[in-house]
Amino acid sequence: MKYEFIKKQRKHYGITKLAQVLCVSRSGYYKWLKRRISSRIIAERKMLKKIEEIFEKNRGTYGYRRIVISLRRQGIICNHKRVMRIMREQGLIAVQRRKYKAMTTNSKGNNRISPNLLKEIQASYPGEILASDITYIPLKEGWLYLSVVMDIYTREILGYSTSKHPDADLVCESLRKALQKIEINKVRIFHSDQGKQYSSNKVRKILSLYGIAQSMSRRGNCYDNAFVESFFHTLKTEWLNKFKNTTKEKTELKIFDYIETFYNKNRFHSALNYYSPMEFREKFAGGYYVY
């Protein structure tokens, strides 16, 4: 386009000269330039509105990469640099993932260790391999312990429970909740660390009842159960750290809200090609869930 050519060459040649050569008027060029600037401003405002909606919907946890993916899935053409610039200009800074020290269960003196089956087996369908761990959350009146059971294939949290005591009953409750949501005959492995809670008779009785093999990480190696450790990291740094020193009841509501309304349904997971656990299961995995 002639006006576009003038815009590109105006640093090298005068606008009047360029307009004469191309047989257009200077006033026409300036009108075109004004319309172009106005349309860019309007487009930028629309983009900002969309970015703010996504940022707010996802609780301020999405950086520019996840927001770009969200925009593109809505059919909005954009690039990383533009989104990053708009977010920086508007002060939209994602929640920082702070350093997280994993809390493993107590395995001291535990001689009832199961082999690490994950060294040779990888999950090939939803519900095949379940992983579990326990973490602690500070309260006004002490500690709250959280046990979760995750489907390794979809990264979905199928069962979770809380208690003031990190015992076998806590694990059993989260495991029972998970098994209620899945076709039990499809479950092959239940993986955890070497904590005494997991080698207890109560947990092993449930696994034996349904023919589920037990697997345990190497002693003191949290990387063998990195799936669940990563979830705990995300839960604490993105959400619970905002609500420190609160009550047991309020913390339990926050955990429910995060898992049920955000993490499982909406939060993009990098290991799942930036789909949420439930989206990944529904779009790609089919699955054996019963709910």
N, C-alpha and C positions, 0 to 999 in steps of 0.2 A: 504494500500500500504506500502511496506517495507520502502521506503524513508520517507514517512510520519510518520511512527512509530519512525524512527531514530530521526527525527526532534522534536518529542514530548518528547522523552526520553533522549535527549542529555545532559540535565541538571543533570541527575542522573547517567548516564553511559557514558563512553568515546565513541566517534564516531567510533574509530577503533574496539573496542570490539563489539559494536552493529553491525557493518558491517560484522565482522567475524561470529557472531551468525546467522545473516540473509543471509549469503552467497552472499553478494554484495560488491562492491569495494568502497573505500572512494572517489575515483575520480568520480565514477558514481553518488554518493550521491551529491557531490559538483556541478556537472554539472546539476543535477536535480534541486538543490536549486537555481542555477543561472537562469535557465529557468523559474522557478516559480516566482522569484523576477521580472524578465523582463516582464513576462506576467501580473503581478499585476500592474506594472508601466504603461504598455500600457493601461490596463483596466481603471486605475485611470485617465489617460489623456483623454480617451474617455468620461468617466463620467464627468470630469471637463468641457469639451467642451459642452456637453449637458446642464449641469447646467448653464453655462454662457449664452447659447442661451436662455434658459427659463427665466433667471434672466433679461436679456436685453429686451427680448420681452415683459415682464410684467413690464417694467419701474422701475426696482429695488424695486418693492413693495412686492415681494414674499419672505417669509422666507422659512426655510427648509421643513416645513410641506407641503406647497403648491407645492414646487418643487418636493418633493417625489411623490405626487399625479400625477403631470404632467409626471414625468418619468415613473411611473407605467402604466399610460394610453397610453404611447408609447411602452409598452411591455418591458421596461427596469427593470430588477430585481435590487432592491436596498433596503437599510434600512435607517432609520432616522439618526442613529448615524454616518454612513459613509458620508451621504450628509451633515450633520451638520459640521463634521470635515473638509471636503473639502471646504465648504463655509467659515469657520472660517480661514483656512489656506490661502485662496485666498483673504480675505478681502471683501467678498460679504455679506454686511450687508443690510438687508431690511430697507426701509424707516420706521422710528419709528412713531407710531401713537401718536402724542402729545395730551396733555390734550385739550379737546375741550369744550367750553362753548356754549350751544345752544342759538340761537337767536330766540325768539318766536315773533310772530306778536303782535301788540298792541290790547289788549282786554279790556282795561280800559273803563268803562262806557258802555260796550256793553251789552244790555239786550236781544238781539235777539239770544239766545243760543239754539242750537239743542242738543238733547240727545246723549249720547255716546253709539252708537249701537254696537261698537266693544266689549263691555263687555260681550255680549251674542252671537255674531255671529263671526265665523271664515271663512276666504276665503276657498272655496272648489274647485274652478276652476279659470283659468286665466280670468282676467277682471271683476270678480265679485265685488271686493272691491278696490277702488282707494283711495290713500292717498296723501295729498299735504301739503306743507309747504313752507316758504320763509326764505332765509338766506341772509346775506350781505357779500360782498367781497370788501376789500379795494383797491382803485385805486390811481393813482397819483393825480387825480383831484377830489377825493371824494369817493363815495360809488357806487357799482353796486349791485342791488338786483336780486336774482335768485329765481324763483318759479319753482317747479317741481311737476309732478304728477306721482306717482309710482303705479304699479300693486302689491298689497300686496302678492298675491299668488306666483308670479315669481320674485319679487323684481326688475322688469324691469322698467326703466324710460321711460314712454310713451310720456310724453310731458314736455317741459321746456321752459321758456322764461326769458329774462333779461330786466331790465329797471333801470333808475336812480331814479325811484319812486316806493315805495312798496305799490301800490294801487290795487284796485279791477281789473283794466284792466290787470295788470300783471298776476293775477291769472286766469282771463278769457282766456287769450291767451294760457297759458300752458294747461288749461283744454280742450279748443277746439282742440289743437294739439293732445292731448291724445285720445279724442273721435273720431278723424279721423282714428285712427289706430285700432279700436276695434269695435266689434258688440255692438252697444249702448244698444240694448234690453237685453243684458246679464249683464249689469252693474247694481248692486243693491244699492251700498252705495258709497258715496264720503265723506271721513273722513279728518278732519283738526283740528287745534286748534281753540280757540275762537276769533281769530283775526277779527277785523271789516271788513277786506277785504273779509273774507269768509261768513260773514253774510250780505254782501251787496246785494242790489236788483239785481245787474248785475250777480253775481254768482248764486243766487237763481233762477233767471229767466232761466238760462241754465239748471240747475238741474231739475226744474219743467217741462221744455219743454220735457225732455227725461224721466221723471218719475223716477229720481234717488233720493234716500233718502239721506238726509244730516245728518252727524254724527260729533260730536265735542268732543275733549278731555276735561277732567276736567280742570278747571282754574289753570294755573300755573304748570300743570303736563305734562312735555315733554315726559314722559315714555309712555303715551297713544299713542303717535305718534312716537315711537322709530324707526320704519322702516325708515322713511325719515330722522330723525335726524342722524341715523347711516350712511346714504348715504352722508349727508353733511359733517360729520366727515371724512369719507373716501376721499371724493373729495378734501377737504382742506388739510388734513395731507399728503395724498399720492401724490397730484398733484399741487394744486394751491399755496401751500406754497413755491414751488420752483420758482415761478414767481411773487414775491411781487412787489408792486409799479409800475405796468405796466398800459397800456392804456385800455380803455373800449373795443376797437376792438380786441386787442390781448387777453384779458381775455375771451371774448366771443368765440374766436377761440379755446382757451385752454379748455373751458367747452365743446364745441362741440366735440373736439377730444377725451376728456376723456369719455364722455357718449356714443358717437356713435361708436368709434373704439375700446374702451377698456372695460369700465364697463359693458355695456349690452352684448357684444359679447364674451369677453374673461376672465374677472376677476372672479376667483373662489369665490363663496359665501358660507361661512360655514353653513348658514341656509338652503342651497340648496344641501347639501351633496357634497359640493365642485364642483358644476357645475356653469357656468355663467348663468345669468338670461335667455338668449336666448336658451342656451343648455338645461336648465331645462325644459323650455316650450316645446321645440321640442321633447325631449326624453321622458318626463314623463307626460306632462300636456295636450298634444293635443292643445286645446285652441280655442279662438274665435276671434283671431286677423284677420284683413282684409288685412294686408300687407305682 
